[in-house]
Amino acid sequence: MKEIINEKVSVVTVYNRMKGLVIPCKIKWQNRIYRIKKIGFHHTIREGRKLCHIFSVTDGNLDFRLKFDSETLHWTLEEVSDGLAD
């Protein structure tokens, strides 16, 4: 089941200079830490003049949709899904 969250979260990232990639590694949401095991996809969107990066990631149990606002440098957890149908 997919749930819309839209909350700011803390995210630990790693920057791979050889590949030029930012990789989310951990999310802290509701006082729990989720270790990211896999990135499903990454793409960018524009919200007016603002550029945002969207990451679809999983910890193996839950799927997360994260948004990184390149203007404010804030991370938002947009959605969480357990992979099951509604």
Secondary structure, 3 states (H helix, E strand, C coil): CEEEEEEEEEEEEEEECCCCEEEEEEEEECCEEEECCEEEEEEEEEECCEEEEEEEEECCCCEEEEEEECCCCEEEEEEEECCCCC
